[in-house]
């Protein structure tokens, strides 16, 4: 919603200010300039990116439009799941715990935390490192280094749509200049026409530069920044899981390990200590049942 409101304000102020100066909106409507600029930008985008990145960019834009970022409830579910798994590790035989992490989709534990289970990458991340804890031979600092490396890889993959959109934004002003030059070439072909006709052709050419710069800095660039912000907030879930599990591997009790994870959450979304304790208590009751 924020993106839509922002774009409405941007277009309204730009067009409104132009009209207030006495400009005519119909002069800005140059469909073939739009075809040149947008068509070239889309073509270059396809050339520069893999099909998987293109599809993920569409998904990332939808996430940005809906502001799909983890909230307090998502973090609470994650902490609740981690607490439940750590309790299972302390109290249950190895084979019982392995049954949950080998098939999380069929696990009754993971089923209680759908917000985590629907994030397949995060679920796999948690299961992989719980499996390492079960094996028991890995050293905490080695696992932490491995986690950091994997999170960096995940972050690089998640931010590919941002990089693709930002590259498109950087190229749009130049594409606008290309469209403007083509318009000037057309105008020069009518140099023998009246000033009214020639002026209209030159104005149409200048619209190309306007569109290229406007789309770059007022549309595509801000959307790219929004995509980056949304994806980075989603990656924060991995850091919460990492800090919690590493604290547990270093000997902290499950309840204490949760506090390590809670402290890595942004203050704006961080659940209170009482909320975490309540969620942990609910997990304990579920385990006892």
Buried (B, 14 or more C-beta within 10 A) or exposed (E): EEBEEBBEEBEEEBEEEBEEEEEEEEEBEBEBBBEBBBEBBEEBBEEBBEEEBBEBBEEBBEBBBEEBBBEBEBBBBBBBBBBBBBBBBEEBEEEEBBBBBEEBEEBEBBEBBEBBBEBEBBBEBBBEBBBBBEEEEBEBEEBBEBBEEBBEEBBEBBBBBBBBBBBBBEBBBEBBBBBBEBBBEBBEEEEEEEEEEBEBBBBBBBBBBBBBBBBBBBBBBBBBBBBBBBBBBBBBBBBBBBBBBBBBBEEBEBBEBBBBBBEBBEEEBBBEEEBBBBBBEBBBEBBEE
